[in-house]
Structures are given as structure tokens and as C-alpha cells.
């Protein structure tokens, strides 16, 4: 990598942006130049980059002509103009994309398509099973407030405090209260009743596995946690499910953390056990005929940031920056 290559992280204050900066600080040499970019109203805030702090720069004022690569940690419309400005400037854009693969970087329309954070941990777990005999996947993804940014975390904290002190809990980021509640629809329901995030998961997962025809039935629920993500997964096989011992070996060989004492409530893996780590934990493995059910949990932002940085390193090695 050229010493003059500047890397921009757009959406730097988001959970994924923070995790990306942490991983980039481990990957890049001290001489690397990194810019933290976010919405204009966040101009002047700071984020950690290794042992340093970076001032957050307003996205509307950042000159992408000075960057060689840009990570878009947020895919919302607020950064659409910045994404186009980066492409127009010849910057190599890294962003979540439907064509992403577990195998390595995929160049799609001038950008490197990378796995989105809800699909990636699940795809890794399913890939451990071998995708050839997967018939269908049904999943309920449980997302915490951190998935929706710092304002959502602050609102959950304020609502929790308000309820404990018998005050009215104000809502701003969601149509109903987060605290002590479950929100079964995130965003608007489209034709057929699926939300955007549910449709995105159903598209991204087969692409990541390289099995385009795999049916995925996804539900995404916002749960009143501050951090972490969990998935309740049901996999239908084309034929009998493998024995549990074989499944355990497959998960372990793929680098997943397998609960050593399944079935004991006090040792069941929960999101709080993996937050702040790169662990991808599987638990509650059950088989009924041709169906496998299991529980999966991870700090999805950290797992995704690690993957994105690994794919960035591959892109540097394979000549994308030539």
C-alpha cells in the first residue's frame, strides 16, 4: 500500500465504524492516514483510532479526491451523495453489497461488495455445515439498539431510566418504546409484508454462501438490549440432518465457539458473553428429523469489521490499488 494512500471511514461514529477504526489501527502501519467522516451534525466529535483520537469531519465538506479508499460503514441515504463523490473521484469504495462473497473481495460497479453485518455471522455458521444439502433456512435475527447508532442507545437508556422513575418514556427513533418491549417490524413493511432489512438478509445470505437458489425466510426483531446480536436459526436439509457430534466438529473446525455444556441454563451463551470480542458463539444445537435448530450470537460489528479489514488486505494484495 502506498504511504500516501488516505483511507476514509464514513459513518465513523456508528458501531461498525468504531469497530472498523479499531481493526484498521491494528492492520495499517503507523504512517497510514485515516480520516473519520460522519454526518455534518457530528462534526467535531472524536473517535478512537488505536492509541489516538481522530476528529470527526463533516461528510459534506470532505474532499474524496484526497482519499484512495473509503469504507462506508453506514448504507443510509444520508451518505448517497458522498458515495457518488467517492466513486467520481476514483476512490475504491468498500461497502455492504448484495453480491458479496465469503471467498474474497468482489468488485461490483466500481465498489468492493462486502458482507453486511446481520448476514455475515450467520453465513459463517451455515458455511460450516456445507451448503450443498441445505434446502431452506428460517431465521429470526434479534438486533440491539447499537445496530441503529448512538442516538438509539441513548434513547433506550433514557427510556429505561424514565420508566424506573415513573416518568413518561419519550420515543423518537422508533414508532414505539424500545425499553422493556419488542419491535417486530423495523422500518416500513413492503409488498408481501417484509421489511427492507428482512429482504436484504434473504438476498445476502444465499449470495454469501454461493447458493443463489437457497430459500431464506427471515424475521428481524428489535430487542431491548444495548449491544450484541443473536439469531435463532432453523435449517432444513435435503435428507436427514447430520448427527450432533458431526455438527459440533464442523462448527469447531470453522472457528466458532461451541458451548461446552449445552442444555444447562446457567451456561447458555448469551449476547453479553461475546460483546467486545470477535467470538461467534453457537449453542442449543437440536435436531428433529431433517431439521437442525441452533442459537447463534456475536458482536456483529466486530466480526464484520474484522472480515472487512481482511478483505481490504486481500484487495491490496491482489492489485485493486495498482
C-alpha positions in Angstrom: 0.0 0.0 0.0 1.3 3.5 -0.9 2.3 5.6 2.1 0.2 8.4 0.6 -3.0 6.4 0.5 -5.6 8.0 2.7 -8.4 5.9 4.0 -11.8 7.4 4.8 -14.2 5.7 7.2 -17.7 7.1 6.5 -20.1 6.6 9.4 -17.2 6.6 11.8 -19.3 7.0 14.9 -21.6 4.1 14.1 -20.9 0.8 15.9 -19.4 -0.7 12.7 -17.4 2.5 12.1 -15.9 2.3 15.6 -15.0 -1.3 15.1 -13.5 -0.7 11.7 -11.3 2.0 13.1 -10.1 -0.3 15.8 -9.3 -3.1 13.3 -7.6 -0.7 10.8 -5.4 0.6 13.6 -4.2 -3.0 14.1 -3.7 -3.6 10.3 -2.2 -0.4 9.0 1.3 0.9 9.6 1.6 4.0 11.9 2.3 6.2 8.9 -1.1 5.4 7.3 -3.5 8.4 7.1 -7.1 7.7 8.2 -10.0 10.1 8.2 -13.1 9.7 10.3 -16.2 11.0 8.4 -19.8 11.3 9.5 -22.9 13.4 9.3 -22.5 17.1 9.4 -24.1 17.4 12.9 -21.4 15.2 14.3 -18.6 17.4 13.1 -16.1 18.0 15.9 -16.8 14.8 17.8 -13.9 12.4 18.3 -13.4 8.7 17.8 -10.6 6.3 18.8 -8.1 5.1 16.3 -5.6 2.8 18.1 -4.0 4.9 20.8 -5.0 8.2 19.1 -8.2 10.2 18.8 -9.5 11.4 15.4 -11.7 14.4 14.9 -14.8 13.6 13.0 -15.1 15.5 9.8 -18.4 16.6 8.2 -19.2 14.4 5.2 -20.4 17.4 3.1 -17.0 19.1 3.4 -14.7 16.1 3.0 -12.7 16.0 -0.3 -12.6 12.4 -1.5 -10.0 13.5 -4.1 -7.5 13.1 -1.2 -8.5 9.5 -0.4 -7.5 6.3 -2.1 -10.1 4.0 -0.3 -13.3 4.7 1.6 -15.2 2.4 3.9 -19.0 3.1 4.1 -20.0 1.8 7.5 -23.4 3.2 7.0 -25.6 2.5 4.0 -28.3 5.0 4.6 -29.4 7.6 2.1 -27.7 10.4 4.0 -24.4 9.2 2.6 -25.6 8.6 -1.0 -24.0 11.8 -2.3 -20.8 11.0 -0.5 -20.7 7.6 -2.0 -21.1 9.0 -5.5 -18.5 11.7 -4.9 -16.0 9.0 -3.8 -16.7 7.0 -7.0 -16.4 10.1 -9.2 -13.0 10.8 -7.5 -11.8 7.3 -8.4 -11.8 6.2 -4.8 -12.1 2.4 -4.2 -15.3 2.1 -2.2 -15.9 -0.7 0.3 -19.5 -1.1 1.3 -22.1 -3.8 2.2 -23.4 -5.3 -1.1 -25.7 -8.0 -2.2 -23.0 -9.6 -4.4 -20.5 -10.1 -1.5 -18.9 -13.5 -1.0 -17.2 -15.2 1.8 -14.5 -16.3 -0.6 -12.9 -12.8 -1.0 -13.3 -9.3 -2.4 -16.0 -8.9 -5.2 -15.7 -5.8 -7.4 -19.2 -4.7 -8.3 -19.9 -1.4 -10.2 -16.7 0.3 -9.0 -17.1 -0.8 -5.4 -15.9 -3.7 -3.3 -19.0 -5.5 -2.1 -18.6 -6.7 1.5 -20.9 -8.8 3.7 -23.5 -6.9 5.7 -23.3 -7.3 9.5 -26.6 -9.2 10.0 -25.8 -11.8 7.3 -22.1 -12.4 7.8 -22.0 -14.2 11.1 -25.0 -16.4 10.1 -23.3 -17.2 6.7 -20.2 -18.3 8.5 -22.1 -20.7 10.7 -24.1 -22.1 7.8 -20.9 -22.4 5.6 -19.5 -24.7 8.3 -22.3 -27.2 7.6 -21.5 -27.4 3.9 -24.1 -25.7 1.7 -24.6 -28.5 -0.8 -27.5 -30.1 1.0 -29.2 -27.1 2.6 -32.8 -27.0 1.5 -34.1 -23.9 3.3 -33.2 -21.5 6.2 -35.6 -19.9 8.6 -34.0 -17.3 10.9 -35.1 -14.7 13.5 -32.5 -12.0 14.0 -32.6 -10.1 17.3 -31.0 -6.7 16.9 -29.9 -4.5 19.8 -30.1 -0.7 20.0 -26.4 -0.4 18.9 -27.3 -1.6 15.5 -29.2 1.7 15.0 -26.5 4.0 16.2 -25.6 6.1 19.3 -28.9 8.1 19.4 -30.8 4.8 19.6 -28.6 3.6 22.5 -29.1 6.9 24.3 -32.8 6.8 23.8 -33.0 3.2 25.2 -31.1 4.4 28.3 -33.3 7.4 28.7 -36.5 5.3 28.4 -35.2 2.8 30.9 -34.5 5.5 33.4 -37.8 7.2 32.8 -39.8 4.0 33.4 -37.9 3.3 36.6 -38.6 6.8 37.9 -42.2 6.7 36.8 -41.8 9.3 34.1 -43.1 9.2 30.5 -40.7 7.5 28.2 -40.3 9.6 25.0 -39.9 7.9 21.6 -38.1 9.4 18.6 -36.2 6.8 16.6 -38.9 4.1 16.6 -42.7 4.2 16.4 -43.0 2.5 19.9 -40.9 2.4 23.0 -37.7 0.3 23.0 -37.3 -0.3 26.7 -39.0 -3.5 28.0 -40.5 -4.0 24.6 -40.1 -5.9 21.4 -40.4 -4.3 18.0 -41.3 -6.9 15.4 -41.1 -4.6 12.4 -38.1 -2.3 11.7 -38.9 0.3 9.2 -41.9 0.0 6.8 -43.3 -3.2 5.5 -43.1 -3.6 1.7 -45.2 -5.7 -0.6 -45.6 -9.1 1.0 -45.0 -7.7 4.5 -41.2 -8.0 4.6 -39.1 -5.1 5.9 -36.1 -3.8 4.0 -33.7 -5.4 6.4 -35.5 -8.7 6.1 -35.4 -8.6 2.3 -31.7 -7.7 2.4 -30.9 -10.6 4.7 -32.8 -13.0 2.5 -30.9 -11.8 -0.6 -27.4 -11.5 1.1 -27.3 -14.9 2.8 -27.6 -17.1 -0.4 -25.1 -14.9 -2.2 -22.5 -15.2 0.6 -23.0 -19.0 0.6 -22.7 -19.2 -3.2 -26.1 -20.9 -3.3 -28.4 -18.4 -5.1 -31.5 -20.6 -5.1 -31.5 -21.2 -1.3 -34.8 -20.1 0.2 -34.3 -17.8 3.3 -37.3 -16.9 5.5 -36.1 -14.0 7.7 -37.7 -12.1 10.6 -35.8 -9.3 12.2 -36.8 -8.0 15.6 -35.5 -5.1 17.7 -35.0 -6.2 21.2 -34.3 -4.0 24.3 -30.6 -4.7 24.6 -27.8 -2.1 24.2 -25.3 -4.3 22.4 -25.0 -7.6 20.6 -26.9 -9.6 18.0 -28.5 -13.0 18.2 -30.0 -15.4 15.7 -32.5 -18.2 16.3 -31.8 -20.5 13.3 -33.7 -23.4 11.7 -32.0 -25.2 8.8 -33.9 -27.8 6.7 -31.7 -30.3 5.0 -32.4 -32.2 1.7 -32.2 -35.5 3.6 -31.5 -36.4 7.2 -29.6 -33.9 9.3 -26.1 -34.9 10.3 -25.5 -36.3 13.8 -24.9 -33.7 16.5 -21.3 -34.9 17.1 -20.6 -34.3 13.4 -22.2 -30.8 13.6 -20.2 -30.0 16.6 -17.0 -30.9 14.9 -18.0 -28.8 11.8 -18.7 -25.7 13.9 -15.4 -26.1 15.8 -13.3 -26.6 12.7 -14.9 -23.4 11.2 -13.6 -21.4 14.3 -16.9 -21.0 16.1 -17.1 -21.0 19.8 -19.2 -24.0 20.8 -20.8 -24.2 24.3 -19.0 -27.0 26.2 -22.1 -27.7 28.4 -25.2 -27.4 26.3 -28.6 -27.8 28.0 -27.6 -26.2 31.3 -29.4 -22.9 31.6 -26.6 -21.3 33.7 -24.1 -21.9 30.9 -26.1 -21.0 27.9 -24.3 -18.4 25.7 -26.0 -15.0 25.6 -25.1 -11.8 23.7 -23.4 -10.3 26.8 -20.9 -13.2 26.8 -19.5 -12.2 23.4 -19.9 -8.4 23.3 -16.5 -6.8 22.9 -14.9 -9.9 21.4 -14.5 -11.4 17.9 -16.2 -14.7 19.0 -19.0 -16.2 17.0 -20.8 -18.5 19.5 -23.2 -21.4 18.8 -25.4 -23.1 21.3 -28.7 -25.0 21.8 -28.0 -27.4 18.9 -31.1 -29.6 18.3 -32.1 -32.0 15.6 -35.6 -33.1 14.5 -35.5 -35.4 11.5 -34.2 -33.3 8.6 -34.1 -30.1 10.6 -31.3 -28.5 12.6 -32.0 -25.7 15.1 -29.4 -23.7 16.8 -28.7 -20.4 18.6 -26.1 -18.0 17.4 -24.8 -14.8 18.9 -22.0 -12.4 18.2 -20.7 -8.8 18.5 -21.7 -8.4 14.8 -19.9 -5.1 14.3 -16.6 -6.6 15.5 -17.0 -9.8 13.5 -17.9 -7.7 10.4 -15.1 -5.2 10.8 -12.6 -8.0 11.1 -13.9 -9.5 7.9 -13.9 -6.2 6.0 -10.3 -5.5 7.0 -9.3 -9.0 5.9 -10.9 -8.4 2.6 -9.3 -4.9 2.4 -5.9 -6.6 2.9 -6.7 -9.1 0.1 -7.7 -6.3 -2.2 -4.3 -4.6 -1.5 -2.5 -7.8 -2.3 -4.5 -8.6 -5.5 -3.9 -5.3 -7.2 -7.0 -3.3 -6.7 -4.8 -0.3 -5.8 -2.5 -0.7 -8.7 
